[in-house]
């Protein structure tokens, strides 16, 4: 993780938690190994609960992530999930995760997404989107004209958290993934 993030504990928001299981639902067509998923899996193992990562049918899950989940006794299931969480992650040019934070659940995503004034952001910003090079610069330019009043689950301004990820991506290279 990015050195600034190592000092900030990040939260996760599993989709469903019972006395026996933790289920994390994602709506992205491709799933990368992120801090949110690893931390949710850790809590399940620590609390002696089963862990399930639910992804859309036909979603592609990173093989290393599938292996990690299976190794820890969890499972990946492919089925539609009406509830899901959305994260924003910066991966450097070597595909190493540098910083990641959870926006929130589906309601938080819907509120955030519908508040965007930019038609480009509303069209391009969706689970599964990746921004680098020219699209990253466009993302930065469009974000300047927004006034996002929402906070992520770590109680950070989403606008400032997005600007920080963009700045990190510009200096460290790589891409920002919405998952």
N, C-alpha and C positions, 0 to 999 in steps of 0.2 A: 504494500500500500504506500501511497504517497506519504512522505515524512510528516506533512501537516495533518494528514488524516490519522496517523498512528497515535496522535495525542487526543484525537476526538473519537470517542466510542460511538459507533454507528448502531442504529436500531434496525430491527426487522419487523415485519408485520405479516406473519403467516396468514393465509386465507382462512384456514379452519384449525382450531385447536380444541382437542377434547382431552379427557383424562388419559386416553390411550394413544392418541396420534397427533401429529403435526402435519398439515397438508399445506403446501405452498403452490399456488396456481400462477402460471405465467401465460400470457396471451401472445407471445412472440412466436413467429414461425421458426426461429432458430434460437437456441438457448446456449449461452456461454457460461462457463464456470465463474460465478461472481461471489463476492463476499456475502451478499444477502442469502444465497442458497447455502453456502458453506455454514454460515452462522445458524440458519434454521435447522440444518442437519445436525449441527453440534448440539443445539438445545434438545432435539429429539433424543439423541444418544445419551446426553447427560441426564435427561429426565426419564430415561428408559421407556420412551414412546416410539411408536413406529413413525417413519418419515415417508412421505409421498410427495414427489414433485409431479404435478399435473401440468401437462402441456397440450396444446391443440393437436388434433389428429394430423399426422404427416409432419409435425414439427421435427426439426433436426436438433438433437441434443449433442453437445460436444462429447466425444467418446471418453475423455478424461473425467468429465463430470459424471457420466453414467457409471463409470467404473468406481469412482469415489462413493457414490450413493449406494451402489450394490455392496461394496466392501464394508460399509457401515450398517448394512442390514436394511437399507431403505429401498425404495423402488421408484421408477419413473413410469407414469401411466399417460397414455395418449387419449384424452377425451376432452370434450368441451367443458369449460368451467365458467360459470357466470360471474364469479368473483375472481379477481386477480390483483396482483400488485405490479407496480411499474418502478423500475430502477433506471438511473442514469449512471453510466460507468465510463471512465476514461481508461482505455488500454493504450500503452505506449507502442512504438513501432515494432517491438519484439513480442507484442500481444500479451504483455505483462499488465495485470490490473494495477492501476495507479491510485484511483480514487473512485468511490462508488457510494451512492446514497439512494434511499428509497423515497420516492415521491409520496406514495401511499397506495390505498386500495383503488378499486374501480371508481368509486364515487369521487375520490380526490382527483383521479385522472380525468374523469368526465368534466369536473368543475374547472380544472386547470385548462384542459384542452379547449373547452367551449369559451373560455375567457380570452383566448388569443385573438387579437385583431387581425394579424397577418394571415392572409389566405395561404401564403406559401408555408408558414409554420403549421397551420391547421392541416394542410395536405401532406406535408413531409414528416411531421413529428408524430410518430406512431410506434407502438411496440414492434421491434424488429428493425427500425431505422438505424442507420449508421452514418456518422458525419465525419469526413476528413477532407483535406484539401479545399477545393472550391465550395462544396456544399457546407463545410465547416465555416468558411468565411461568410457565406450567405446566411447561415444560422446566426452568426454573430451580428451581422448587420440587421437582420429582421428583429432580433431580440432587443436591440437598442431602442426600438420604437414601441416596445411593449411596457406595460405597467402591471406586472403580475403580483397580485395581492396575497398569494398563497405561500404557505410554509411547508417544508417537507417533514417527515416524521421525526427528524432530529431538531425540529424547530428552527431551521434555517430558512431565510428568504429563498424561495425557489429561483427568483431572478438572479440573486447574487450567487447561489450555488451553481447555476448554469453558466454564468459568466466565469466563475472560477474554473469549472471544468474546461471551458473553451480556452481559457488562458493557459492552463496546464497542457492541453493538447497542442496548442501552438508552440509551446516551448519544448515539450518532450516528444512531440510527434505522435503518431498513432491516430486513434479515432475515438469518438464518443458513441456508445451504443445505448439505445433505448430498449429496455427489455422488460 
